Amino acid sequence: MTTTPDTVAPDTLPSDTTPSDSTTSHTTTPEATIADARERIDAIDDRILGLIQERMAVSAVVQQTRIASGGRRVHLAREMEILGRYRDALGKPGTNLAMTLLELSRGRI
């Protein structure tokens, strides 16, 4: 990048200086950014936990209904579908997550 006496290349700014332009309305500290992100993670985790609990309750209804109509508590073909869906979306860790969800959802009937 060619510079004129009035211009400083961004990569030559001192490390404690940020360029001032219309896109930089305020600066945040790394600590503030981390704190905000952690708050968002906590809120997301709360939603995930609520959804897992809801999933467990719905699964219990399915299991109770299946057992009441003479079926088995666990439907292995259905579990394989779920494992495949999670694996396709998240890779190998998705399979582990699905296994954990299935274990939680087999529950206490």
C-alpha distances in whole Angstrom, upper triangle without the diagonal:
4,6,10,13,14,10,10,7,10,10,11,14,17,19,21,19,18,16,19,18,21,21,22,25,26,26,28,29,29,33,33,31,33,36,36,35,38,40,39,40,43,44,43,45,48,48,48,51,53,52,53,56,57,56,59,61,61,62,65,66,65,67,70,71,70,73,75,75,76,73,71,69,66,65,63,61,60,58,57,55,54,52,51,49,48,47,45,43,42,43,45,45,46,49,50,49,51,54,54,54,57,59,58,60,63,64,67,69
4,7,10,11,9,9,8,12,12,12,15,18,20,23,20,20,17,19,19,22,22,23,26,28,27,30,31,31,35,35,34,36,39,38,38,41,43,42,43,46,47,46,48,51,51,51,54,56,55,57,60,60,60,62,65,64,65,68,69,69,71,74,74,74,76,79,79,80,76,74,72,69,68,66,65,63,62,61,59,57,56,55,53,51,50,49,47,46,47,49,48,50,53,53,53,55,58,57,58,61,62,62,63,66,67,70,73
4,7,8,6,6,7,10,12,11,13,16,19,21,18,18,15,17,17,21,21,22,25,26,26,29,30,30,34,34,33,35,38,37,37,41,42,41,43,46,46,46,48,51,51,51,54,56,55,57,60,60,60,63,65,65,66,69,70,70,71,74,75,75,77,79,80,81,77,76,73,70,69,68,67,65,63,62,60,59,57,56,54,52,52,50,48,47,48,50,50,51,54,54,54,56,59,58,58,62,63,62,64,67,68,71,73
4,5,5,8,9,13,15,13,15,18,21,22,19,19,16,18,18,21,22,23,25,27,27,30,31,32,36,36,35,38,40,39,40,43,44,44,45,48,49,48,51,53,53,54,57,58,58,60,62,63,63,66,68,68,68,71,73,72,74,77,78,78,80,82,83,84,80,79,76,73,72,71,70,68,66,65,63,62,61,59,57,56,55,53,51,50,51,54,53,54,57,58,57,59,62,61,61,65,66,65,67,70,71,74,76
4,6,8,11,14,16,13,14,17,20,21,18,19,16,17,18,22,23,23,25,27,27,30,31,32,36,36,35,38,40,40,40,43,45,44,46,49,49,49,52,54,54,55,58,59,59,61,63,64,64,67,69,69,70,73,74,74,76,78,79,79,82,84,84,85,82,80,78,75,74,73,72,70,68,67,65,63,62,61,59,57,57,56,53,52,53,56,55,56,59,59,58,61,63,63,63,66,67,66,68,71,72,75,77
4,7,10,13,15,13,13,16,19,20,17,16,14,14,15,18,20,20,22,23,24,27,29,30,34,33,33,36,38,37,38,41,42,42,44,46,47,47,49,51,52,52,55,57,57,58,61,61,62,65,66,66,68,70,72,72,73,76,77,77,79,81,82,83,80,78,76,73,72,71,70,68,66,66,64,62,61,60,57,56,56,54,51,50,52,54,53,54,58,58,56,59,62,61,61,64,66,64,66,69,70,73,75
4,7,9,12,11,11,14,17,18,15,14,11,12,13,16,18,18,20,22,22,25,26,28,31,31,30,33,35,34,35,38,39,39,41,43,44,44,46,49,49,49,52,54,54,55,58,58,59,61,63,63,64,67,68,68,70,73,74,74,76,78,79,80,77,75,72,70,69,68,66,64,63,62,60,58,57,56,54,52,52,50,48,47,48,51,50,50,54,54,53,55,58,57,57,61,62,61,63,66,66,69,72
4,6,8,7,7,11,13,15,12,12,10,12,13,17,17,17,20,21,20,23,24,25,28,29,28,30,33,32,33,36,37,37,38,41,42,42,44,47,47,47,50,52,52,53,56,57,57,59,61,62,62,65,67,67,68,71,72,72,74,76,77,78,75,73,70,67,67,65,64,62,61,60,58,56,55,54,52,50,50,48,46,45,46,48,47,48,52,52,50,53,56,55,55,58,60,59,60,64,64,67,70
4,5,5,7,11,13,15,12,12,10,13,14,17,17,17,20,21,20,22,23,24,27,28,26,29,32,31,31,34,36,35,36,40,40,40,42,45,45,45,48,50,50,51,54,54,54,57,59,59,60,63,64,64,66,68,69,69,72,74,74,75,72,70,67,65,64,62,61,59,58,57,55,53,52,51,49,47,47,45,43,42,43,45,44,45,49,49,48,50,53,52,52,56,57,56,58,61,62,65,67
4,5,6,9,10,12,10,9,7,11,12,15,14,14,17,18,16,19,20,20,24,24,22,25,28,27,27,30,32,31,33,36,37,36,38,41,41,42,44,46,46,47,50,51,51,53,56,56,56,59,61,61,62,65,66,66,68,70,71,72,69,67,64,61,61,59,58,56,55,54,52,50,49,48,46,44,44,42,40,39,40,42,41,42,45,45,44,47,50,49,49,52,54,53,54,57,58,61,64
4,6,8,9,12,11,10,10,14,15,19,17,17,20,20,18,20,20,20,24,25,23,25,28,28,27,30,33,32,33,36,37,37,39,41,42,42,44,46,46,47,50,51,51,53,56,56,56,59,61,61,62,65,66,66,68,70,71,72,68,66,64,61,60,59,58,56,54,53,52,50,48,47,46,43,43,42,39,38,39,41,40,41,44,44,43,46,49,48,48,52,53,52,54,57,58,61,63
4,6,9,11,10,11,11,14,16,20,19,18,21,21,19,21,21,22,25,26,25,27,30,30,30,33,35,35,35,38,40,39,41,44,44,45,47,49,49,50,53,54,54,56,59,59,60,62,64,64,65,68,69,69,71,74,74,75,72,70,67,64,64,62,61,59,57,56,55,53,52,51,49,47,46,45,43,41,42,44,43,44,48,47,47,50,52,51,52,55,56,55,57,60,61,64,66
4,6,8,6,8,8,11,14,18,17,15,18,18,16,18,18,19,22,23,22,25,27,27,28,30,32,32,34,36,37,38,39,42,43,43,45,47,48,49,52,53,53,55,57,58,58,61,63,63,64,67,68,68,70,72,73,74,71,69,66,63,63,62,61,59,57,56,55,53,51,51,49,46,46,45,43,41,42,44,43,44,47,47,46,49,51,50,51,54,55,54,56,59,59,62,65
4,6,5,8,10,13,16,20,19,17,19,18,16,18,17,18,21,22,22,24,26,27,27,30,32,32,33,36,37,37,39,41,42,43,45,47,48,49,51,52,53,55,57,58,58,61,63,63,64,67,68,68,70,72,73,74,71,69,66,63,63,62,61,59,57,57,56,53,52,51,49,47,47,46,43,41,43,44,42,44,48,47,46,49,51,50,50,54,55,54,56,59,59,62,65
4,6,8,11,14,17,20,19,16,18,17,14,15,14,14,17,19,18,20,23,24,24,26,28,29,30,32,34,34,35,38,39,39,41,44,44,45,48,49,49,51,54,54,55,57,59,60,61,63,65,65,67,69,70,71,68,65,62,60,60,58,58,56,54,53,52,50,48,48,46,44,43,43,40,38,40,41,39,41,44,43,42,45,47,46,47,50,51,50,52,55,55,58,61
4,7,10,13,16,19,18,15,17,14,12,13,12,13,16,17,17,19,21,22,23,25,27,28,29,31,33,33,35,37,38,39,41,43,44,45,47,49,49,51,53,54,55,57,59,60,61,63,65,65,67,69,70,71,68,66,63,60,60,59,59,57,55,54,53,51,49,49,47,45,45,45,42,40,41,42,40,42,45,44,43,46,48,47,47,51,51,50,52,55,55,58,61
4,7,9,12,16,15,12,14,13,11,13,13,15,18,18,18,21,23,23,24,26,28,29,30,32,33,34,36,38,39,40,42,44,45,46,48,49,50,52,54,55,56,58,60,60,62,64,65,66,68,70,71,72,69,67,64,61,61,60,60,58,55,55,54,51,50,50,48,45,45,45,42,40,42,44,42,43,46,46,44,47,50,48,48,52,53,51,53,57,57,59,62
4,6,9,12,11,9,11,10,9,11,12,14,17,17,16,19,21,21,22,25,26,26,28,31,31,32,34,36,37,38,40,42,42,44,46,47,48,50,52,52,53,56,58,58,59,62,63,63,65,67,68,70,67,64,61,59,59,58,57,55,53,53,51,49,48,48,45,43,43,42,39,38,40,42,40,41,44,44,42,45,48,46,46,50,51,50,51,55,55,57,60
4,6,10,10,8,11,11,11,14,15,17,20,20,19,22,24,23,24,27,28,28,30,33,33,34,36,38,38,39,42,43,44,45,48,48,49,51,53,54,55,57,59,59,61,63,64,65,67,69,70,71,68,66,63,61,60,59,58,56,54,54,52,50,49,49,46,44,44,43,40,39,41,43,41,42,46,46,44,47,49,48,48,51,53,51,53,56,57,59,62
4,7,8,6,8,9,10,14,16,18,21,20,19,23,25,23,25,28,29,28,31,33,33,34,36,38,38,40,42,43,44,46,48,48,49,52,54,54,55,58,59,59,61,64,64,65,67,69,70,71,68,67,64,62,61,60,60,57,55,55,53,51,50,50,47,45,46,45,41,40,43,45,43,44,47,47,45,48,51,49,49,52,54,52,54,57,57,60,63
4,5,6,8,10,12,15,18,20,23,21,20,24,26,24,25,29,29,28,31,33,33,33,36,38,38,39,42,43,43,45,48,48,49,51,53,53,54,57,58,58,60,63,63,64,66,68,69,70,67,66,63,61,60,59,58,56,55,54,52,50,50,49,46,44,45,44,40,40,42,45,43,43,47,47,45,47,50,49,49,52,54,52,53,57,57,60,62
4,6,6,10,12,16,19,21,24,21,20,24,25,23,24,28,28,27,30,32,31,32,35,36,36,38,41,41,41,44,46,46,47,50,51,51,53,55,56,56,59,61,61,62,65,66,67,69,66,64,61,59,59,58,57,54,53,53,51,48,48,48,45,43,44,43,39,39,41,44,42,42,46,46,44,46,49,48,47,51,53,51,52,55,56,58,61
4,6,9,11,13,17,18,21,19,17,21,22,20,21,25,25,24,26,29,28,29,32,33,33,34,37,38,38,40,43,43,43,46,48,48,49,52,53,53,55,57,58,59,61,63,63,65,62,61,58,56,55,54,53,51,50,49,47,45,45,44,41,39,40,39,36,35,38,40,39,39,42,43,40,43,46,45,44,47,49,47,48,52,52,55,57
4,6,7,10,13,15,18,16,15,19,20,18,20,23,23,23,25,28,27,28,31,32,32,34,37,37,38,40,42,43,43,46,48,48,49,52,53,53,55,58,58,59,61,63,64,66,63,61,58,56,56,55,54,51,50,50,48,45,45,45,42,40,41,40,36,36,38,40,38,39,42,42,40,43,46,44,44,47,49,47,48,52,52,54,57
4,7,10,14,16,18,16,15,19,20,18,20,23,23,22,25,27,27,28,31,32,32,34,36,37,37,40,42,42,43,46,47,47,49,52,53,53,55,57,58,59,61,63,64,66,63,61,58,56,56,56,55,52,51,51,49,46,46,46,43,41,42,41,38,37,40,42,40,40,44,43,41,43,46,45,44,47,49,47,48,52,52,54,57
4,7,10,13,15,12,12,16,17,15,17,20,20,20,23,25,25,26,29,30,31,32,35,36,36,39,40,41,42,45,46,47,48,51,52,53,54,56,57,58,60,62,63,65,62,60,57,55,55,55,54,52,50,50,48,46,46,46,43,40,42,41,37,36,39,41,39,39,43,42,40,42,45,43,43,46,47,45,47,50,50,53,55
4,7,10,12,10,10,14,15,14,16,19,19,19,22,24,24,25,28,29,30,31,34,35,36,38,40,40,42,44,45,46,47,50,51,52,54,56,57,58,60,61,63,64,61,59,56,54,54,54,53,51,49,49,47,45,44,44,42,39,40,40,36,35,37,39,37,37,41,40,38,41,43,42,41,45,46,44,46,49,49,51,54
4,7,8,6,7,10,11,11,12,15,16,16,19,20,21,22,24,26,27,28,30,32,33,35,36,38,39,41,42,43,45,47,48,49,51,53,54,55,57,58,60,61,58,56,53,51,52,51,51,48,46,47,45,42,42,42,39,37,38,38,34,33,35,37,34,35,38,37,35,38,40,38,38,42,43,41,42,46,46,48,51
4,5,5,6,9,10,11,12,14,16,17,18,20,21,23,24,26,27,29,30,32,33,35,36,38,39,41,43,44,45,47,49,49,51,53,54,55,57,59,60,61,58,56,53,51,51,51,51,48,46,46,45,42,41,42,40,37,38,38,34,32,35,36,33,34,38,36,34,38,40,38,38,41,42,40,42,45,45,47,50
4,5,5,6,9,10,10,12,14,15,16,18,20,21,22,24,26,26,28,30,31,32,34,36,37,38,40,42,42,44,47,47,48,50,52,53,54,56,58,59,56,53,50,48,49,48,48,45,43,43,42,39,38,39,37,34,34,35,32,29,31,33,30,31,34,33,31,35,37,35,35,39,39,37,39,43,42,45,48
4,5,5,6,9,10,10,12,14,15,16,18,20,21,22,24,25,26,29,30,31,33,35,36,37,39,40,41,43,45,46,47,49,51,52,53,55,57,58,55,52,49,47,48,47,48,45,43,43,42,39,38,39,37,34,35,36,32,30,32,33,30,31,34,33,31,34,36,34,34,38,38,36,38,41,41,43,46
4,5,5,6,8,10,11,12,14,15,17,18,20,21,23,24,26,27,29,30,32,33,34,36,38,39,40,42,44,45,46,48,50,51,52,54,56,57,54,52,49,47,48,47,47,45,42,43,42,39,38,39,37,34,35,35,32,30,33,34,31,31,35,33,31,34,36,34,34,38,38,36,38,41,41,43,46
4,6,5,6,9,10,11,12,14,16,17,18,20,21,22,24,26,27,28,30,32,33,34,36,37,38,41,42,43,44,47,48,49,50,52,54,55,52,50,47,45,45,45,45,42,40,40,39,36,35,36,34,31,32,32,29,27,29,31,28,29,32,31,29,32,34,32,32,35,36,34,36,39,39,42,44
4,5,5,6,9,10,10,12,14,15,16,18,20,21,22,24,25,26,28,30,31,32,34,36,36,38,41,41,42,44,46,47,48,50,52,53,50,48,44,43,43,42,43,40,38,38,37,34,33,34,32,29,30,31,27,25,27,28,25,26,30,28,26,29,31,29,29,33,33,32,34,37,36,39,42
4,5,5,6,9,10,11,12,14,15,17,19,20,21,23,24,25,27,29,30,31,33,35,36,38,40,41,42,43,45,46,48,49,51,52,50,47,44,42,43,43,43,41,38,39,38,35,34,36,33,30,32,32,29,27,29,30,27,28,31,29,27,30,32,29,29,33,33,31,33,36,36,38,41
4,5,5,6,9,10,11,12,14,16,17,18,20,21,23,24,26,27,29,30,32,33,35,37,38,39,41,42,44,45,47,48,50,51,49,47,43,42,42,42,42,39,37,38,37,33,33,34,32,29,31,31,27,26,29,30,27,27,30,29,26,29,32,29,29,32,33,31,32,36,35,38,40
4,5,5,6,9,10,10,12,14,15,16,18,20,21,22,24,26,27,28,30,31,32,34,36,37,38,40,42,43,44,46,48,49,46,44,41,39,39,39,39,36,34,35,34,30,30,31,28,25,27,27,24,22,25,26,23,23,27,26,23,26,28,26,26,29,30,28,30,33,33,36,38
4,5,5,6,9,10,10,12,14,15,16,18,20,21,22,24,25,27,29,30,31,33,35,36,37,39,40,41,43,45,46,47,45,42,39,37,38,38,38,35,33,34,33,30,29,31,28,25,27,28,24,22,25,26,22,23,26,24,22,25,27,24,24,28,28,26,28,31,31,33,36
4,5,5,6,9,10,11,13,14,15,17,19,20,21,23,24,26,27,29,30,32,34,35,36,38,39,41,42,44,45,47,44,42,39,37,38,38,39,36,34,35,34,30,30,32,29,26,28,29,26,24,27,28,24,24,28,26,23,26,28,25,25,28,29,26,28,31,31,33,36
4,5,5,6,9,10,11,12,14,15,17,18,20,21,22,24,26,27,28,30,32,33,34,36,38,39,40,42,44,45,42,40,37,36,36,36,36,33,31,32,31,28,28,29,26,23,26,26,22,21,24,26,22,22,25,24,21,24,26,24,23,27,28,25,26,30,30,32,35
4,5,5,6,9,10,10,12,14,15,16,18,20,21,22,24,25,26,28,30,31,32,34,36,37,38,40,42,43,40,38,35,33,34,33,34,31,29,30,29,25,25,26,24,21,23,24,20,19,22,23,19,19,22,21,18,21,23,21,20,24,24,22,24,27,27,30,32
4,5,5,6,9,10,10,12,14,15,16,18,20,21,23,24,25,27,29,30,31,33,35,36,37,39,41,42,39,37,34,33,34,34,34,31,29,31,30,26,26,28,26,23,25,26,23,21,24,25,21,21,24,22,19,21,23,20,20,23,24,21,23,26,25,28,31
4,5,5,6,9,10,11,13,14,16,17,18,20,21,23,24,26,28,29,30,32,33,35,36,38,40,41,39,37,33,32,33,33,34,31,29,30,29,26,26,28,25,22,25,26,22,21,25,26,22,21,24,23,20,22,24,21,20,24,24,22,23,26,26,28,30
4,5,5,6,9,10,11,12,14,15,16,18,20,21,22,24,26,27,28,30,32,33,34,36,38,39,36,34,31,30,30,30,31,27,26,27,26,22,23,24,21,19,21,22,19,18,21,22,19,18,21,20,16,18,21,19,17,21,22,20,21,24,24,26,29
4,5,5,6,8,10,10,12,14,15,16,18,20,21,22,25,26,27,28,30,31,32,34,36,37,35,32,29,28,29,29,29,26,24,26,25,21,21,23,21,18,21,22,19,17,20,21,17,17,19,18,14,17,19,16,15,19,19,17,18,22,21,24,26
4,5,5,6,9,10,11,12,14,15,17,19,20,21,23,25,26,27,29,30,32,33,35,36,34,32,29,28,29,29,30,27,25,27,26,23,23,25,23,20,23,25,21,20,24,24,21,20,22,20,17,18,20,18,16,19,20,17,18,22,21,23,25
4,5,5,6,9,10,10,12,14,15,16,18,20,21,23,24,26,27,28,30,32,33,35,32,31,27,26,27,28,28,25,23,25,24,20,22,23,21,18,22,23,19,19,22,23,20,18,21,20,16,17,20,17,15,18,20,17,17,21,20,23,25
4,5,5,6,9,10,10,12,14,15,16,18,20,21,22,24,26,27,28,30,32,33,30,28,25,24,24,25,25,22,20,22,21,17,18,20,18,15,18,20,17,16,19,20,17,15,17,16,12,14,16,14,12,15,16,14,14,18,18,21,23
4,5,5,6,9,10,11,12,14,15,17,19,20,21,23,25,26,27,29,30,32,29,27,24,23,24,25,26,22,20,23,22,18,19,22,20,17,20,22,19,18,21,21,18,17,18,17,13,14,16,13,11,14,15,12,13,16,16,18,20
4,5,5,6,9,10,11,12,14,15,17,19,20,21,23,24,26,27,29,31,28,27,23,23,24,25,26,23,21,24,23,19,21,23,21,19,22,24,21,21,24,24,21,19,21,20,16,16,18,15,13,16,17,13,13,17,16,18,20
4,5,5,6,9,10,10,12,14,15,16,18,20,21,22,24,26,27,29,26,25,21,21,21,22,23,19,18,21,19,16,18,20,17,16,19,20,18,18,21,22,19,16,18,18,14,14,16,14,11,14,15,12,12,16,15,18,20
4,5,5,6,9,10,10,12,14,15,16,18,20,21,22,24,26,27,24,22,19,18,19,20,21,18,16,19,18,14,16,18,16,14,18,20,17,17,20,20,17,15,16,15,11,11,13,11,8,10,12,9,9,12,12,15,17
4,5,5,6,9,10,11,13,14,15,17,19,20,21,23,25,26,24,22,19,18,20,21,23,19,18,21,20,17,19,21,20,18,21,23,21,21,24,23,21,18,19,18,15,14,15,13,10,12,13,9,9,12,11,13,15
4,5,5,6,9,10,11,13,14,16,17,19,20,21,23,25,23,22,18,18,19,21,22,18,17,21,19,16,19,21,19,18,22,23,21,21,24,24,22,19,20,20,16,15,17,15,11,13,14,11,10,13,12,15,16
4,5,5,6,9,10,11,12,14,15,16,18,20,21,23,20,19,16,15,16,17,18,15,14,17,16,13,15,18,16,15,18,20,18,19,21,21,19,17,17,17,14,12,14,12,9,10,12,9,7,11,11,14,15
4,6,5,6,9,10,10,12,14,15,16,18,20,21,19,17,14,13,15,17,18,15,14,17,17,14,16,19,18,17,20,22,21,21,23,22,20,18,18,17,14,13,13,11,8,9,10,7,5,8,7,10,11
4,5,5,7,9,10,11,13,14,15,17,19,20,19,17,14,15,16,19,20,17,16,20,19,17,19,22,20,20,23,25,24,24,26,26,24,21,21,21,18,16,17,15,12,12,13,10,8,10,9,11,11
4,5,5,6,9,10,11,12,14,15,17,19,17,16,13,14,15,17,18,14,15,18,17,15,18,20,18,18,22,23,22,23,25,25,24,21,21,21,18,16,17,16,12,12,14,12,9,11,11,13,12
4,5,5,6,9,10,10,12,14,15,17,14,13,10,10,11,14,15,12,12,15,15,13,15,18,17,17,20,22,21,22,24,23,22,19,18,18,16,14,14,14,10,9,11,10,6,7,8,11,10
4,5,5,6,8,10,10,12,14,15,14,13,9,11,13,15,17,15,14,18,18,16,18,21,21,20,23,25,25,25,27,26,25,22,21,21,19,16,16,16,13,11,12,10,7,7,7,8,7
4,5,5,6,8,10,10,12,14,13,13,11,12,14,17,18,15,16,19,19,17,20,23,22,22,25,27,26,27,29,29,27,25,24,24,22,19,19,19,16,14,15,14,10,11,11,12,10
4,6,5,6,9,10,11,12,11,11,8,10,10,14,14,12,13,16,16,15,18,20,19,20,23,24,24,26,27,27,26,23,22,22,21,17,18,18,15,13,15,14,10,10,12,13,11
4,5,5,6,8,10,11,9,8,5,7,9,12,14,12,13,16,17,16,18,21,20,21,24,25,26,26,28,27,26,23,22,22,20,17,17,17,15,12,13,13,9,8,9,10,8
4,5,5,6,9,10,9,9,7,10,12,16,18,16,16,20,20,19,22,24,24,25,27,29,29,30,31,31,29,27,25,25,24,21,20,20,18,15,16,15,12,11,11,11,8
4,5,5,6,9,8,10,9,12,12,16,17,15,17,20,20,19,22,24,24,25,28,29,29,31,32,32,31,28,26,27,25,22,22,22,20,17,18,18,14,13,14,14,11
4,6,5,6,5,6,6,9,9,13,14,13,15,18,18,18,20,23,23,24,26,28,28,30,31,30,30,27,25,26,24,21,21,21,19,16,17,18,14,13,14,15,12
4,5,5,5,6,6,9,11,14,16,15,16,20,20,20,22,25,25,26,28,30,31,32,33,32,31,28,26,27,26,23,22,22,20,17,18,18,15,13,14,13,10
4,6,7,9,10,13,14,18,19,18,20,23,23,23,26,28,28,29,31,33,34,35,36,35,34,32,30,30,29,26,25,25,23,20,21,21,18,16,16,15,12
4,6,9,11,13,14,17,18,17,19,22,22,23,25,27,27,29,31,32,33,35,36,35,35,32,30,31,30,26,26,27,24,21,22,23,19,17,19,18,15
4,7,9,12,13,16,17,17,19,21,22,23,25,27,28,29,31,33,34,35,35,34,34,32,29,30,30,26,25,26,24,21,22,23,20,17,19,18,15
4,7,9,9,12,14,14,15,18,19,19,21,23,24,26,27,29,30,31,32,31,31,28,26,27,26,23,22,23,21,18,19,20,17,14,16,17,14
4,6,7,10,12,12,13,16,17,18,19,21,22,23,25,27,28,29,29,28,28,26,23,24,23,20,19,20,19,15,16,17,14,12,14,14,12
4,7,10,12,12,12,15,16,16,17,20,21,22,23,26,26,27,27,26,26,23,21,21,21,18,16,17,15,12,12,14,11,8,10,11,9
4,6,9,9,8,11,13,13,14,17,18,18,20,22,23,24,24,23,23,20,18,18,18,15,13,15,13,10,11,12,10,7,11,13,12
4,6,5,6,9,10,11,13,15,16,17,19,20,22,23,23,22,22,20,17,18,18,15,14,16,14,11,13,15,12,10,14,16,15
4,5,5,6,9,10,10,12,14,15,16,18,20,21,20,19,20,18,15,16,17,13,12,15,14,11,12,15,13,12,15,18,17
4,5,5,6,9,10,11,13,15,15,17,19,20,20,19,20,18,15,17,18,14,14,17,16,13,15,18,15,14,18,21,20
4,5,5,6,9,10,11,13,14,15,17,18,19,19,19,16,14,16,16,12,12,15,13,10,14,15,13,13,16,19,19
4,5,5,6,9,10,11,12,14,16,16,17,16,16,13,11,13,13,9,9,12,10,7,10,13,11,11,14,17,18
4,5,5,6,9,10,10,12,14,15,15,14,15,13,10,13,13,10,10,13,13,10,13,16,14,14,18,21,21
4,6,5,6,9,10,11,12,14,14,15,16,13,11,14,14,10,12,15,13,11,15,17,15,16,19,22,23
4,5,5,6,9,10,11,12,13,13,13,10,9,11,10,7,9,11,10,9,12,14,12,13,17,20,21
4,6,5,6,9,10,10,10,10,11,8,5,8,9,6,7,10,10,9,12,14,13,14,17,21,22
4,5,5,6,8,10,9,10,12,9,7,11,11,9,11,14,13,13,16,18,17,18,21,25,26
4,6,5,6,9,10,11,12,8,9,12,11,9,12,14,13,13,16,17,16,18,21,25,26
4,5,5,6,7,9,8,5,6,9,8,6,9,11,10,11,14,15,15,17,20,24,25
4,5,5,5,6,7,5,5,8,9,8,10,13,13,14,16,18,18,20,22,26,27
4,6,6,9,10,8,9,12,12,11,14,16,16,16,19,21,21,22,25,29,30
4,6,9,10,7,9,12,11,11,14,16,15,16,19,20,20,22,25,28,30
4,7,6,5,8,10,9,10,13,14,14,16,18,19,20,22,24,28,30
4,6,5,7,9,10,11,13,15,16,17,19,20,21,23,25,29,31
4,5,5,7,9,10,11,13,15,16,17,19,20,21,24,27,29
4,5,5,6,9,10,11,12,14,15,17,18,20,22,25,28
4,5,5,6,9,10,10,12,14,15,16,18,20,24,26
4,5,5,6,9,10,10,12,14,15,16,19,22,24
4,5,5,6,9,10,11,12,14,15,17,21,23
4,5,5,6,9,10,11,12,14,16,19,22
4,5,5,6,8,10,10,12,14,18,20
4,5,5,6,9,10,11,13,16,18
4,5,5,6,8,10,11,15,17
4,5,5,6,9,10,14,16
4,5,5,6,9,12,14
4,5,5,7,10,13
4,6,6,9,12
4,5,8,10
4,7,8
4,6
4
